[in-house]
Amino acid sequence: MRRSSVENEDVVSRIDQLRQVPAAVRFLSCEPLLGPLPNLDLTGIAWVIVDGESGHGARPMAADWATDIRDQCLAANVPFFFKQWGGRTPKAQGASLTAGCGMRCHIGFV
């Protein structure tokens, strides 16, 4: 199993690098998500994790960044896992991320 951390568009090329690694399972770790990722190529990706930054001085994550990644995962039939908003965003917002996803979207707060 191999993963690649892709936190914003500046490092989206890591996805192509991940595809070159021989592995049975490849997943994206979009954590901490620090910017929008509007055009992900999820070919060959088994699942995607999204997480906000936490701790003192955590940078905010916009809800539409996470929602857009969820929608891209749904369109590509790639499982989506949302861990946390991070920072001071209320956890209750996370429930809307799994609406209509069925078994392909999961949510867990840490």
VOPAGU-2260 file (C-alpha; in pm, 1 decimal, decimal comma):
REM VOPAGU-2260
SITE   aa  ch    i         X         Y         Z
SITE  MET   A    0       0,0       0,0       0,0
SITE  ARG   A    1     132,1     343,1     -94,5
SITE  ARG   A    2      -1,4     689,0     -25,1
SITE  SER   A    3      72,6    1036,5    -141,7
SITE  SER   A    4      -0,7    1354,7      48,0
SITE  VAL   A    5    -162,1    1618,9    -172,5
SITE  GLU   A    6    -260,2    1925,5      27,0
SITE  ASN   A    7    -301,9    2182,6    -252,2
SITE  GLU   A    8    -261,5    2232,9    -627,5
SITE  ASP   A    9     110,6    2307,5    -594,3
SITE  VAL   A   10     178,8    1937,8    -527,7
SITE  VAL   A   11     -89,0    1764,8    -737,1
SITE  SER   A   12     191,0    1616,7    -951,5
SITE  ARG   A   13     252,3    1376,0    -662,5
SITE  ILE   A   14     -52,1    1181,2    -783,9
SITE  ASP   A   15     124,6    1097,8   -1110,6
SITE  GLN   A   16     434,6     998,2    -914,4
SITE  LEU   A   17     220,2     772,7    -695,0
SITE  ARG   A   18      83,4     593,4   -1001,5
SITE  GLN   A   19     439,7     501,5   -1101,1
SITE  VAL   A   20     505,6     319,3    -771,3
SITE  PRO   A   21     438,4     -54,8    -785,4
SITE  ALA   A   22     173,9    -114,0    -520,8
SITE  ALA   A   23    -146,1    -314,2    -486,7
SITE  VAL   A   24    -328,6     -17,4    -327,7
SITE  ARG   A   25    -270,3     354,4    -380,5
SITE  PHE   A   26    -449,2     624,3    -185,5
SITE  LEU   A   27    -441,4    1001,0    -154,7
SITE  SER   A   28    -404,0    1172,5     175,9
SITE  CYS   A   29    -535,2    1526,3     128,8
SITE  GLU   A   30    -432,6    1629,6     475,1
SITE  PRO   A   31    -409,0    1886,5     585,3
SITE  LEU   A   32    -615,6    2019,2     296,8
SITE  LEU   A   33    -482,0    2371,6     242,9
SITE  GLY   A   34    -642,1    2466,9     -86,6
SITE  PRO   A   35    -888,4    2354,6    -351,2
SITE  LEU   A   36    -813,1    2052,0    -569,7
SITE  PRO   A   37   -1066,1    2101,2    -848,0
SITE  ASN   A   38    -934,5    1866,6   -1118,7
SITE  LEU   A   39    -809,2    1548,9    -956,9
SITE  ASP   A   40    -729,1    1256,8   -1183,2
SITE  LEU   A   41    -828,2     964,3    -961,5
SITE  THR   A   42    -732,7     695,7   -1212,2
SITE  GLY   A   43    -565,5     410,7   -1023,5
SITE  ILE   A   44    -644,1     559,4    -682,3
SITE  ALA   A   45    -819,4     323,9    -439,2
SITE  TRP   A   46    -945,6     583,1    -188,3
SITE  VAL   A   47    -905,3     943,3     -72,7
SITE  ILE   A   48    -873,5    1083,5     280,5
SITE  VAL   A   49    -949,3    1450,6     356,4
SITE  ASP   A   50    -853,7    1619,5     681,9
SITE  GLY   A   51    -823,4    1974,1     810,5
SITE  GLU   A   52    -521,3    2103,2     993,1
SITE  SER   A   53    -536,9    2098,3    1371,3
SITE  GLY   A   54    -332,3    2237,3    1654,0
SITE  HIS   A   55    -219,7    2585,8    1747,0
SITE  GLY   A   56    -212,3    2810,2    1441,3
SITE  ALA   A   57    -407,5    2567,6    1223,2
SITE  ARG   A   58    -484,8    2707,5     880,9
SITE  PRO   A   59    -853,9    2696,7     786,3
SITE  MET   A   60   -1006,1    2453,5     538,9
SITE  ALA   A   61   -1300,0    2570,9     329,4
SITE  ALA   A   62   -1601,9    2341,2     329,1
SITE  ASP   A   63   -1633,6    2362,5     -50,3
SITE  TRP   A   64   -1279,4    2223,7     -93,5
SITE  ALA   A   65   -1377,9    1905,9      91,5
SITE  THR   A   66   -1717,6    1884,9     -77,1
SITE  ASP   A   67   -1561,3    1918,9    -421,3
SITE  ILE   A   68   -1317,7    1634,1    -351,6
SITE  ARG   A   69   -1607,1    1422,6    -225,2
SITE  ASP   A   70   -1799,7    1491,3    -546,0
SITE  GLN   A   71   -1497,9    1401,5    -759,0
SITE  CYS   A   72   -1461,1    1075,4    -565,3
SITE  LEU   A   73   -1827,0     992,4    -619,6
SITE  ALA   A   74   -1798,3    1062,5    -993,2
SITE  ALA   A   75   -1490,5     837,4   -1017,0
SITE  ASN   A   76   -1639,4     570,3    -786,4
SITE  VAL   A   77   -1349,3     615,0    -542,7
SITE  PRO   A   78   -1420,7     578,8    -168,9
SITE  PHE   A   79   -1395,3     904,2      29,2
SITE  PHE   A   80   -1306,4     933,3     397,6
SITE  PHE   A   81   -1338,2    1262,1     585,0
SITE  LYS   A   82   -1147,3    1275,0     913,9
SITE  GLN   A   83   -1196,1    1621,5    1061,8
SITE  TRP   A   84   -1238,0    1988,4     985,4
SITE  GLY   A   85    -946,9    2088,3    1204,6
SITE  GLY   A   86    -906,6    2434,4    1350,0
SITE  ARG   A   87   -1225,0    2568,9    1505,0
SITE  THR   A   88   -1481,6    2455,1    1248,4
SITE  PRO   A   89   -1780,8    2284,0    1412,3
SITE  LYS   A   90   -1779,7    1907,2    1366,3
SITE  ALA   A   91   -2150,2    1904,9    1279,7
SITE  GLN   A   92   -2069,3    2035,7     931,0
SITE  GLY   A   93   -1906,6    1703,6     846,8
SITE  ALA   A   94   -2239,6    1523,5     838,0
SITE  SER   A   95   -2330,8    1702,8     514,4
SITE  LEU   A   96   -2022,2    1556,6     345,8
SITE  THR   A   97   -2168,1    1207,0     352,1
SITE  ALA   A   98   -2518,9    1295,9     234,8
SITE  GLY   A   99   -2614,9    1075,1     -57,1
SITE  CYS   A  100   -2284,3     887,0     -62,4
SITE  GLY   A  101   -2402,5     548,2      57,7
SITE  MET   A  102   -2116,1     317,1     142,5
SITE  ARG   A  103   -1861,1     511,7     -63,8
SITE  CYS   A  104   -1825,8     798,3     187,5
SITE  HIS   A  105   -1725,1     767,6     546,9
SITE  ILE   A  106   -1679,2    1021,4     819,0
SITE  GLY   A  107   -1484,9     996,3    1139,7
SITE  PHE   A  108   -1373,0    1264,1    1377,8
SITE  VAL   A  109   -1047,6    1251,0    1567,0
